[in-house]
Amino acid sequence: MPITTTPLSPALGAEIHGLDVARLDDADRARLRAAFLEDGVLLVKGLADMSPEQQVELSSVFGECAIHPIPTIRLKGHPEIIVLAADVAEGLAEDDPAREEVVGQIPWHSDLTYTDSPSRGSLLLARVVPPELGMTGFIDTAAVYDALPDDLRARIEGRSAVHSLGPIQEALKSAARADDEMEGGDAPTFEQVVHPLVHVHPESGRKVLNVSPAFLQSIEGLAEAESRALIDELVAFATDDRFVYLHQWDEGDLIVWDNWRTMHLATGHKRKHARRMHRTTLAPGRVPGELAA
């Protein structure tokens, strides 16, 4: 059965149908790469039995797997995969109110913009999902740029912005607690980096609003108050509900996203419930095959 797609939501994305991860052929690969470039966010359901090896192989359809710079969250034996987990109710009594606390919240961001080379994208597989909350939101920042008012677009053209990991490091530790499944080790530190506020997607040619609210610190060339006001204005516009798709996970759901034209968030979930996700990260190179430049 050939791979087909249907719209994922009015905001963005496509759902993939007919994918057999054990029998990928050249036609499947070409269709998946085309959908990735066209739609930015792809959903595949029913992959609860997919092995780590198959996840890495499927990831190679979209690009080369990168080794995430934070070693504490890498899956043992499969360093291409990181484990995002927040099942931290162990040792708490059943009547402890801390069990109702929401953990694992990560605000809107594009991955690794606090480094010189943000990743090409990611594949996120739901291994364990909570019965409530635990959602992931996505925004197409190319569509956001297209919708910007002309005056706001003119104010940001040619400007650059400073990104750093900053205070989000504590949230990342909460969302990705190392355990026996992970490699462990010390998390590295990252210096501030500068990225264009608007960039051109190197494969589609579309302009993208390059905001990553969790990591975006300031806009170069502007006074602090003016910089903060412009950032707040851009973030408010970009995160308007009309641009947002919020995904409620089922076990075995896989979402692929183009990190060069999207941002995402994690809503978090109650501490009493487990949530465990396996993610591969695509290196910041060109997509192989037909879509390479």
Backbone torsions as a table, in degrees:
resi	resn	phi	psi	omega
1	MET	NA	127.1	-179.4
2	PRO	-70.3	154.2	176.7
3	ILE	-71.6	134.1	175.4
4	THR	-127.7	166.5	179.2
5	THR	-132.4	151.5	169.6
6	THR	-131.9	155.0	179.7
7	PRO	-59.0	138.8	178.9
8	LEU	-81.4	-40.7	-178.9
9	SER	-162.0	165.9	175.1
10	PRO	-63.0	-24.2	-176.2
11	ALA	-80.3	-41.6	-172.4
12	LEU	-172.3	168.6	162.7
13	GLY	86.1	172.3	178.7
14	ALA	-143.7	146.4	171.5
15	GLU	-98.5	134.2	-177.8
16	ILE	-94.6	133.0	177.4
17	HIS	-122.7	147.0	174.7
18	GLY	83.8	15.5	179.9
19	LEU	-85.2	126.7	173.4
20	ASP	-114.1	104.2	-173.5
21	VAL	-67.7	-17.0	179.0
22	ALA	-86.1	-10.2	-175.9
23	ARG	-138.8	60.1	178.9
24	LEU	-81.0	125.9	175.1
25	ASP	-113.0	179.7	-176.0
26	ASP	-62.1	-36.8	179.0
27	ALA	-65.1	-40.7	177.1
28	ASP	-61.3	-45.1	-178.5
29	ARG	-62.1	-44.4	-179.7
30	ALA	-64.4	-40.4	179.9
31	ARG	-66.3	-41.1	179.3
32	LEU	-65.6	-42.7	179.5
33	ARG	-64.5	-39.6	179.1
34	ALA	-64.4	-41.9	179.4
35	ALA	-66.0	-38.2	178.5
36	PHE	-59.7	-45.2	-178.5
37	LEU	-72.5	-36.3	-176.6
38	GLU	-77.0	-40.8	-168.5
39	ASP	-106.8	-21.5	174.2
40	GLY	81.9	-39.3	178.6
41	VAL	-132.3	127.2	-179.7
42	LEU	-122.7	139.4	175.5
43	LEU	-116.7	131.4	170.9
44	VAL	-124.2	129.0	-179.3
45	LYS	-104.7	161.8	172.1
46	GLY	80.2	30.6	-177.9
47	LEU	-111.1	33.3	-178.3
48	ALA	-62.1	-27.2	-178.5
49	ASP	-92.6	4.4	-179.0
50	MET	-67.4	129.8	-179.1
51	SER	-82.3	162.2	174.1
52	PRO	-55.8	-38.8	178.9
53	GLU	-62.3	-40.6	179.0
54	GLN	-69.0	-35.6	177.0
55	GLN	-63.7	-41.9	178.0
56	VAL	-64.7	-41.8	179.2
57	GLU	-64.2	-44.0	178.3
58	LEU	-63.1	-38.0	179.3
59	SER	-60.2	-32.9	-178.1
60	SER	-66.4	-16.2	174.4
61	VAL	-62.2	-36.1	-172.0
62	PHE	-97.8	-18.0	-179.4
63	GLY	163.1	-177.5	179.3
64	GLU	-81.3	135.0	177.1
65	CYS	-69.9	134.0	175.5
66	ALA	-99.5	156.4	171.9
67	ILE	-92.6	119.6	-175.4
68	HIS	-60.8	140.8	-175.4
69	PRO	-70.9	-10.1	178.7
70	ILE	-102.5	102.3	-172.1
71	PRO	-69.8	-22.1	-174.6
72	THR	-63.1	-16.8	-174.4
73	ILE	-112.8	8.7	178.5
74	ARG	-75.7	142.1	178.3
75	LEU	-73.6	129.2	179.4
76	LYS	-59.3	131.7	179.0
77	GLY	84.0	-13.5	-179.7
78	HIS	-140.3	75.4	-173.5
79	PRO	-65.1	-14.1	175.8
80	GLU	-70.2	-18.9	-175.6
81	ILE	-106.2	133.1	171.4
82	ILE	-108.0	151.0	-179.3
83	VAL	-106.1	120.9	175.5
84	LEU	-106.2	111.5	-172.1
85	ALA	-140.2	146.6	176.9
86	ALA	-150.6	54.6	177.5
87	ASP	-102.0	81.7	-166.5
88	VAL	-118.1	33.5	178.2
89	ALA	-92.6	1.8	-178.4
90	GLU	-57.6	134.0	177.1
91	GLY	85.4	-5.1	178.9
92	LEU	-92.1	136.9	177.5
93	ALA	-65.6	154.2	-177.3
94	GLU	-60.0	-29.1	-179.2
95	ASP	-97.2	9.4	179.8
96	ASP	-73.1	121.4	-179.4
97	PRO	-61.7	-18.5	178.5
98	ALA	-63.2	-21.4	178.6
99	ARG	-65.0	-21.8	-179.4
100	GLU	-90.4	-5.7	178.7
101	GLU	-64.6	147.7	177.4
102	VAL	-91.8	126.4	-179.5
103	VAL	-121.9	165.1	174.8
104	GLY	79.1	17.5	178.7
105	GLN	-77.6	131.0	174.2
106	ILE	-133.2	125.4	-175.4
107	PRO	-73.3	177.4	-177.7
108	TRP	-55.6	134.8	178.8
109	HIS	-166.1	159.2	162.4
110	SER	-103.7	142.6	-171.7
111	ASP	-66.9	137.8	169.2
112	LEU	60.4	25.0	173.5
113	THR	-70.6	-8.0	174.0
114	TYR	-84.4	9.4	174.2
115	THR	-120.3	170.4	179.2
116	ASP	-67.7	-25.1	-173.2
117	SER	-131.9	84.1	176.2
118	PRO	-55.8	145.7	-174.9
119	SER	-64.9	158.6	178.3
120	ARG	-71.0	-33.3	-178.5
121	GLY	171.2	-170.7	-179.2
122	SER	-151.6	158.8	171.7
123	LEU	-122.7	118.0	-174.8
124	LEU	-114.5	119.8	-176.6
125	LEU	-111.4	129.0	179.5
126	ALA	-83.3	113.0	177.9
127	ARG	-94.3	-44.6	176.6
128	VAL	-134.7	128.5	-178.6
129	VAL	-122.8	143.9	177.7
130	PRO	-75.7	157.3	179.9
131	PRO	-73.9	-10.8	177.6
132	GLU	-148.7	155.1	-177.9
133	LEU	57.1	-150.8	179.7
134	GLY	71.4	25.6	-176.0
135	MET	-86.5	162.5	174.8
136	THR	-125.4	130.6	179.2
137	GLY	-103.3	150.5	179.1
138	PHE	-134.5	146.6	175.9
139	ILE	-135.1	135.0	175.7
140	ASP	-88.4	105.7	-174.9
141	THR	-78.8	-10.9	169.4
142	ALA	-73.6	-43.9	176.2
143	ALA	-63.4	-36.3	177.4
144	VAL	-62.0	-46.1	179.5
145	TYR	-60.1	-44.1	-179.8
146	ASP	-58.1	-31.5	-175.4
147	ALA	-89.9	-6.1	-178.1
148	LEU	-60.1	139.0	171.7
149	PRO	-59.9	148.2	-176.2
150	ASP	-56.6	-40.3	-177.4
151	ASP	-67.9	-38.6	178.8
152	LEU	-69.2	-39.3	177.8
153	ARG	-60.8	-41.8	-179.3
154	ALA	-65.4	-32.7	-178.1
155	ARG	-70.6	-22.0	-174.7
156	ILE	-108.1	-13.3	-179.6
157	GLU	-59.5	131.4	177.5
158	GLY	81.8	-2.1	-178.7
159	ARG	-90.6	156.7	177.5
160	SER	-121.6	159.0	-176.2
161	ALA	-133.4	150.8	179.4
162	VAL	-93.8	130.8	178.1
163	HIS	-121.1	144.6	171.1
164	SER	-156.0	162.2	-179.0
165	LEU	-64.8	-42.6	172.8
166	GLY	54.3	-147.5	-174.9
167	PRO	-69.4	-10.6	179.5
168	ILE	-65.6	-14.4	-178.3
169	GLN	-57.5	-39.2	-180.0
170	GLU	-66.6	-39.0	177.2
171	ALA	-65.1	-38.0	178.2
172	LEU	-65.0	-38.6	177.5
173	LYS	-63.1	-38.5	179.3
174	SER	-67.0	-38.4	-176.6
175	ALA	-82.0	-14.6	-174.8
176	ALA	-138.9	68.2	-177.4
177	ARG	-80.5	123.0	-179.5
178	ALA	-66.0	139.7	174.7
179	ASP	-143.1	-163.8	-174.4
180	ASP	-64.9	-18.6	-179.7
181	GLU	-80.0	-14.9	-172.3
182	MET	-109.7	162.2	-174.7
183	GLU	-67.4	-38.5	-175.1
184	GLY	82.5	-174.7	-178.0
185	GLY	114.2	-175.9	-177.5
186	ASP	-95.3	137.3	176.2
187	ALA	-74.5	135.9	179.7
188	PRO	-74.4	168.5	172.5
189	THR	-106.8	155.9	-174.5
190	PHE	-130.7	135.2	175.7
191	GLU	-82.4	162.0	176.1
192	GLN	-64.1	146.7	176.7
193	VAL	-131.4	163.1	-179.6
194	VAL	-120.3	132.7	177.4
195	HIS	-131.0	152.4	173.1
196	PRO	-59.3	143.1	177.8
197	LEU	-74.1	-27.0	172.3
198	VAL	-127.5	128.8	175.6
199	HIS	-127.9	159.9	177.8
200	VAL	-97.8	123.4	178.3
201	HIS	-60.5	122.8	-171.6
202	PRO	-69.1	-12.0	179.9
203	GLU	-108.5	-38.1	179.9
204	SER	-93.1	-22.2	-176.3
205	GLY	79.7	3.7	-178.9
206	ARG	-80.7	145.0	173.9
207	LYS	-80.3	142.9	-173.9
208	VAL	-129.9	134.5	172.8
209	LEU	-77.7	111.5	-171.5
210	ASN	-91.8	61.5	173.2
211	VAL	-100.5	142.1	177.0
212	SER	-140.6	82.8	-165.7
213	PRO	-52.0	-33.5	-178.9
214	ALA	-67.6	-25.6	-173.9
215	PHE	-116.9	-15.3	-177.2
216	LEU	-74.5	119.5	-173.6
217	GLN	-102.8	-41.6	-175.9
218	SER	-163.9	163.9	176.5
219	ILE	-108.6	125.1	-176.3
220	GLU	-63.6	143.5	176.3
221	GLY	85.1	0.9	179.1
222	LEU	-117.4	146.3	173.1
223	ALA	-62.0	156.7	-173.1
224	GLU	-54.7	-46.7	-177.4
225	ALA	-66.2	-42.1	179.7
226	GLU	-67.4	-40.0	177.6
227	SER	-60.5	-47.9	-178.6
228	ARG	-64.3	-40.0	-179.9
229	ALA	-64.1	-40.4	-179.9
230	LEU	-69.8	-41.3	176.5
231	ILE	-59.6	-46.7	-179.6
232	ASP	-61.0	-39.2	179.4
233	GLU	-65.4	-43.8	179.9
234	LEU	-66.1	-43.8	-178.9
235	VAL	-65.6	-42.0	178.6
236	ALA	-60.9	-42.2	179.1
237	PHE	-65.8	-47.5	-174.2
238	ALA	-67.1	-29.6	-175.7
239	THR	-98.1	13.4	174.6
240	ASP	-58.7	146.4	-174.5
241	ASP	-55.3	-28.8	-176.8
242	ARG	-66.2	-19.0	-179.3
243	PHE	-98.3	-5.1	-167.4
244	VAL	-99.5	132.8	165.0
245	TYR	-114.1	125.3	-179.6
246	LEU	-111.4	117.2	-174.6
247	HIS	-98.6	124.4	172.2
248	GLN	-93.2	115.5	-170.4
249	TRP	-77.8	144.4	161.6
250	ASP	-111.3	151.0	175.0
251	GLU	-56.5	132.7	-179.6
252	GLY	91.4	-1.6	172.7
253	ASP	-71.5	140.0	173.3
254	LEU	-126.1	129.0	175.0
255	ILE	-118.7	131.6	176.1
256	VAL	-110.0	132.8	177.0
257	TRP	-135.2	149.5	176.4
258	ASP	-88.0	105.7	-175.5
259	ASN	-70.8	-15.6	179.0
260	TRP	-80.1	-8.8	179.5
261	ARG	-141.3	20.6	178.1
262	THR	-141.6	163.3	162.5
263	MET	-135.2	163.8	-174.8
264	HIS	-147.7	166.3	175.9
265	LEU	-142.1	162.0	171.6
266	ALA	-115.1	127.1	-177.3
267	THR	-74.5	-19.8	-172.8
268	GLY	83.3	171.9	-179.7
269	HIS	-153.3	168.3	-177.4
270	LYS	-68.6	138.6	-175.9
271	ARG	-54.7	-30.7	-175.0
272	LYS	-70.5	-14.0	-178.7
273	HIS	-107.6	146.0	176.8
274	ALA	-85.6	148.0	171.4
275	ARG	-144.5	127.9	-177.5
276	ARG	-142.6	124.9	-177.1
277	MET	-126.8	144.6	174.3
278	HIS	-111.3	128.1	-176.3
279	ARG	-128.9	133.1	166.8
280	THR	-102.0	148.1	-178.0
281	THR	-118.7	133.9	-177.6
282	LEU	-90.8	132.2	-179.8
283	ALA	-63.5	153.4	-175.9
284	PRO	-80.0	55.4	175.1
285	GLY	-115.9	-178.9	178.6
286	ARG	-73.7	149.8	175.5
287	VAL	-65.4	135.5	-178.8
288	PRO	-73.0	168.9	172.2
289	GLY	78.8	-143.6	-170.6
290	GLU	-62.1	-26.9	-174.2
291	LEU	-93.4	0.6	177.5
292	ALA	-70.1	149.5	179.2
293	ALA	-72.6	NA	NA
